[in-house]
Amino acid sequence: MQSHLIAILLAAGFAGTAQAAPATPVDLDLGIRYYNRVLTPEGVTRESRYEEKMLRRPGHVWVERVLPAAHSAHDDAHGDNKKVALKSTQHEHKHFNPVVIPRHVMLEKNTVKVEYIDAHDKVVVAIPKAEYENVNFDGSWENSFYLLDPKLVAAMPLSKQVSTVAGARWREVEKNGVFQRVLWDEQKQIPLIIESGDRANTFYRRVDVKLQPTLSRAQPWANVKNYAQREYSDYLD
């Protein structure tokens, strides 16, 4: 999603007017829903939906996929790999699935680090920068912490679309029939809605962000003292 916004902004020539992000953004607990629709050249429409939970704290972003309870029960009953399979015998293949394991992104001394924490098997998997692409991580702290880089959002022109949310404004940019719309909460510095697509209706993407009314006290990244430490290379063939 972020890469589409960046491409559209650069093509439209707005990136140079970017503004700085606020120095002290607020802590947030979020529920995020993703929707994607694509029309293939064969005339087939493919749709996908999924949800995530996100905790945003100073220097930390925790993202966890919401998995259907029925699938979790099925996986547990059949011994399938719902999280990380960390079998230690010589003859068994270790499998790593970054989609279903919580991701922990850290900012330490202006350096971004990412790891996956499996509470089920008590393992922390560190991801080196060279492997970011393999876990679908773009390396951007701004895209992790704010979902969209605030500087790029600020570079988008204000939309004529009226916001019904206090403190949030719509911004919109379009180039060559491809559009991006963002409902941006100015105070909390987070998008509430992100939409992108094309006028030919060959693709459409939407992200809905719901702010939770209370903040969780849990810091799941802090309870890993006795967890095994692994590297991404441990799971490669």
JOKAGI-V380010 format. One record per backbone hydrogen bond with DSSP energy under -0.5 kcal/mol. NH is the residue of the N-H (numbers start at 1). CO is the residue of the C=O. If there is no record, write none. Layout:
BEGIN
nh: {NH/NH}
co: {CO/CO}
END
This chain:
BEGIN
nh: {5/6/7/8/9/10/11/12/13/14/15/17/18/28/30/31/32/33/34/35/36/37/38/39/40/40/43/46/46/48/50/52/53/54/55/56/57/57/60/61/62/63/64/66/67/72/73/74/75/76/77/78/79/80/82/85/86/92/95/98/100/101/102/103/104/105/105/106/107/108/108/109/111/113/114/115/116/117/118/118/119/122/123/124/125/126/126/127/128/131/132/134/135/135/136/137/141/144/145/146/148/152/153/154/155/156/159/166/168/169/171/172/173/175/178/179/180/181/182/183/184/184/185/185/186/186/187/189/190/191/192/193/194/195/196/197/198/199/201/204/205/206/207/208/209/209/210/210/211/212/222/223/227/228/230/230/232/234/235/236}
co: {1/2/3/4/5/6/7/8/9/9/9/14/15/56/54/210/52/208/50/206/48/204/46/202/38/44/40/38/44/36/34/32/64/30/62/28/55/60/57/105/55/103/53/51/65/68/69/70/71/72/73/74/75/75/80/95/84/89/85/96/97/97/117/63/115/61/103/113/59/106/111/107/108/106/127/104/125/102/116/123/117/118/118/228/116/124/230/114/126/128/129/131/131/132/133/132/139/140/141/142/146/149/149/150/151/153/170/164/165/184/182/157/180/178/175/197/173/195/171/193/169/182/183/190/167/184/167/185/185/146/183/183/207/181/205/179/203/177/198/37/196/35/194/33/192/207/31/208/209/29/219/220/224/122/124/228/126/231/232/233}
END
